[in-house]
Amino acid sequence: MNIISTKCFLLSALLTLNLTVFAQKISLTDLEVEHLNNPLSVETSAPRMSWKINATAKETKQASYEIRVGTDKNEVSKGKNIFWKSAKNTDQSVLIAYDGPALESKKRYYWQVRIKDNHGNTSPWSAVQYWQTSLKPADWTAKWITVSGKDTSARSPLFRKEFSLKKPFKSAMAYITAKGLYEANINGQRVSDTYFAPGWTSYKNHLQYQVYDVTAALKSGVNALGVTLGNGWYKGRIGFNNQKNFYGDTRGLLMQIEVEYNDGTKETINTDESWKYAYGPIMASDIYDGETYDARMEKAGWANTRYKEDASWTGVGMMEKGPERLVAMSGPPVRKREQFKALKIFKTPAGETVVDFGQNLVGWVMLKAKGAAGTKITLSHAEVLTKEGNFYTVNLRSAKAQDIYILKENTEQIFEPHFTFQGFRYVKVEGYPGELKPEDLTAVALYSDMEVTGKFSTSNALLNQLQHNIQWGQKGNFVDVPTDCPQRDERLGWTGDAQAFANTAAYNMNVAGFFTKWLKDVAADQQPNGLIPHVIPNVLGPNDGASAGWADVSTIIPWDMYVAYGDRRILETQYESMKKWVGYISSVAKDNLWNSGGHFGDWLFYRPDDDNDGRAAVTDKYLIAQTFYAHSTQLVINAAKVLGKQEDADRYAKLLADIKAAFVKEYLTPSGRLVSGTQTAYVLALNFDMLPEALRASSAERLVANIQNYGNHLTTGFLGTPYLCHVLTRYDHNDVAYKLLMQESYPSWLYPVKMGATTIWERWDGIKPNGSFQTPDMNSYNHYAYGAIGDWMYRNMAGINGDESAPGYKKITIRPKPGAGITSVAGELDTPYGLLKSSWKIENGIFKLDVLVPANTTATVILPAAELKDGKETSNKSEIGSGVYHFECRMAQVAAK
Ligand code: RAM
């Protein structure tokens, strides 16, 4: 080609490029399979694909899609060798199930999608994405290995093996799991940036394994594998009864690396009799107590090749396969997230050296130190200081929460623990050689790596801090399972807390995968008679369960996830468990009344110390139980309808009518008073529609009167709190809901904020107004349950609402309800369809709302008053499609309402 024709060619290429760009009015982003980006361990035979549509035109909807799947990336992108394709005229773009020929195990499938929209635009084919299928049981050829003899040492064993790859290879996958926790290395490098693998599940039922693409970590020739094991949840201390070895007394490792050579042949490297082990520098490690690391015991280069010292290592012991089922990991892994510099280092009145990181967080401290060999540095963790300013750990109960580092010879080292995490804002440092400087410490937050989906801010700084505290309560307690607290000798998957917070959690972050994983354990640990344990995974007694509002997690969270993510399969998978739970209640109920068994009731409700006036807000526990009996039954009806099980729906509808009738007979006086006159009683009765229609408005008045009687304070505990403001708003007392929200004195959401909280507290008065602490027996400063108000803030302040009839935000309602003199709110939610925004401000008496509606959805916008267009007022309700919109209305009208 001569120069001129090259130029012409370039010009025409550019033109084509420009034209294509111009023509691309729609494109596809955020492609996912089973809620994950290119997942490596998909267990289902019908993986579901989702995509989001980027569109410039308003009112864009998908008219049709075309998906193609194959096993070769290049060919898929050229449309060749496609073994499943699907083209449908539909606006479904979330969770489309693969429906082709049976998938092979441990194989990567590539896929691509393009769509047409309602305006006649066609998107280009999306980038090629993939999912990889999990192993079938017969694929496991590795053997379980452990130490030789009994596994009684507190130290962490290091397992090691070298092997050689003799030919050029194209791919290598590692499949790893452990009893205990593992940290795996290849050629001296961690195989991944994830922590606390294999995660915590109901180990006796199933144990997760992880899949890593280790192609880049391996090399031709000799390679080394090195894996450290820790006790973790499996063998370490678990629960408040000082249990050890709960799941088993022997740590074990199962690892299989499958290499595919360029010539198509394969080789597998397994854990087996050929491995060796020795004890390393982790002298003791336990989730509650912390870790002791003696750098003098390090074995330099042990996880790499050319480590000759392993001549003196011991041959491993072999372990029988247990009864557990190995399952592919389905939720997000734990990763390192935010890091915090030391804000200040100071001496307490007691003379201790303490570091303040400014945020109560969950994770650990990375410590830089240099000193004489044998120097012992102890880091202790605490959430709060006493009113005198001293380091306070009594509320950690028996959890030592201490990391101890013993230095080797005078070289600078950076320490961090491996198999433990602590909940802390302050760290006490003892034994540090030389002067401790802020740059010697970094606090690292670790939690399940969920994508942040929600943003919420207002013109009020205290509310913004509350939202911050809610988010940090979530971060600290979503460490592989949803826990009540992250710091004391507990840290358990308390079901009541999880159900109270699930909706708020789903606004803040994408928790679909996280809860899908945990719900499997809810079903796995459910007793054959339907009883749901108090904590999941269950480490209490098998029959410690069936508490109203706790066990109902089995119906509540599946439904919440269905509504938030449009995930019908969660309902399908959990449906039997949901029914079994309602079946359990029916089996213990008499005349349709659930009035037996032990219940936590409205846990941690308002209760003054010296209660001569009888102001404690005690709600009859069986009254509460009856409302949750109804709620769970209602959710089974909802699920039955979604799943097309009409007979079930009818049967449970009949049951529900009986449950409500029994409630009215037992707990409501003819004039409309509940036998417990508490806020929680009215809130639950109203929220779950327990009362005859005619009495609802007056009951809401009683609720308001009660709130006023406490000087506009809430008195609710774990069960009433999540619904309190919702009920007030629903029954036209939005102003009272705002009064509760804005209340700054105890008990209220903003009281802890005023007291300097950076997370949500377990109790309304974790720190009392005089600076003293609540009982150390149970006083966590990082407990998300009361953070459930976040759901109301997103729904009513930002106005962002989904719709049960078209879940996953396919249909949206934007209905902001301003109040309390707040002049602006900005809300965002990255829905399964894309980004949704709803932000408003009030200027010169005009309420101004800006909205972004994602493509392929529709929204109903309901303004607080009639819309103001060209100086004229029209309806306050509009139906819109995707795009950016602006609305205005007069605030005077709102105030007049
Ligand atoms: C304590 C915690 C937890 C709660 C149970 C009933 O362990 O407060 O959050 O769910 O009690």
Residues whose N, C-alpha, C, O or C-beta is under 5 A from the ligand:
A	BS01	RAM	D484 W494 G496 D497 F600
